[in-house]
């Protein structure tokens, strides 16, 4: 009887429904109110400048006054009529190849060695990370003094301090002004940038390595794996998300490089160290060809976007990124 009474009561039960306006407030309006400040900043700082850059890239504009619409003429000029842009693009690809190999090789080697250090580990981490937090102006000026030739007697120049030491070590061909020769200037700047950058990668890889379960190394040792085999089959798979993410970020940064090149050589000598960032700056703020600079900036962004797209496709195909 009690069960029948309960069933009768349940049949007449109607669940409480919130008013439509209250549901709308909780599910839609209130979340958007929280997002609105960040969204407004994003629209103001990112979206509007991006749309403006897209428009001005198709105009002949000097930065002030009226912009004359020219369609895709700026982009045609980039790839067919401007050898300096093609040279700068080539230098960016050289920079990309350098930074996807040398810093990663150094950082992986140093991190794998530091992972074995127990005493004084924090000191070594600080030593490796310190160059990264130094201001780029300070770092560039230190290395500029080390690599630039010094004036000797009369109007003669001697080799740079680094060149002098290399000559003393039995390498006379390296007693040269590294930042003053077209053959060496770009890689010399890349070396300076790498000096401050690879320690940052080392710390990131070291943290990732310390999160790899020790049981995996124990199992590899039981199977007879040596240190190199453990590194290939345990360490690299264990840090793969961090490794691939930093590969992506380094590739993007390689197309946005500016500060070290500008501080050290401003693209010289004879355009040998010109990169897209310095060339855009010159076009926009020295030659006041702002529409053309906007087209160049969009081209730089498209390369960065292409890199991100590649990693998105790899992630959808099952890569652990």
C-alpha positions, 0 to 999 in steps of 0.5 A: 500500500505504501508503495502504491501511495508513493507511486501516486505521489510521484506521478503528480510530481513535476521537477522544478524548472528555473525561469528561462531568463535565469537559465539564460543568465547563468549559462550565457550572459554571466560567462560572457561577462567574465570573458568580456574584459579579456575579449575586449583587450584581445580585439583592441590589441590583436584583432583590430591591428591584424585587420588593419595590417591586412588592409594596409598591406594592399595599399600604397601608404606612407604611414600618414595621410591617405592610403591608396589601394593597390591590391596585391601589388605589394605581394608581387613586389615582394617575391618578384621585384625585391632581391633584398626580401628574398635574401632576408628570407633566405637568412631566416631559413639559415637561422631556422636551420641553425636553431633547430639543430645546434641549441637542441643538441647542446641542450639535450646533452647538457640536460642528460648530464645534469640529470645525474648531478645530485649535489649543487644541482641548483647552482648549475641550473642557475649558471645555465639559466643566467644568460637567458635572463640578461637583457639582450642589449647587455649581451649583444654589447658584450659580444660585440666588444669580443668579436669586433676588431680593435684599433692598433698602431696608427690606422691599423686594426688588430683582430678581435679579442676572440680572434686573437685568442684563436690565433694563439691557439693555433688557428690563424685563419680565425683571426678575423672581424667576425661581425664585419665579414659577409661570410661570417656575420650571420652565423656569428650573430646566431652564435651570440643568440644561441649563447643566451638561448640554449641554457633556457632549453637545457633547464626545460629539458632537464625538468622534463627528464626528471618527470620520466618515471625511474622504473622505465630506466630500471627496466631498460637496465635489466634489459641490458640497455646502455646509457645511449640506448636509455637516452634514445628509448626512454629519455627522448620518448619521455620528453617528446611533448616538451621537445616538440613544443620547443621545436615549434616555438623555436621555428616560429621565433626564427621568423620573428628574430630582430633584436640581436641582428638590429643591435649588432649589425642592423642587417649589415655588412652589405645586407649579409645579416638582413632578416625579415624583422630588420627589413620590415623595420627599415621599410616602415620607420626609415623609408616610410613605405608602410604599406609594403612593410605591412605586406612583409609583416603578413608574410612573416605571420603566414610562415609562423602560421604554417608552422603551427598548422603543421603541428596541428595536423601532426597532433590530429594524426596522433602525435603526442604534442 
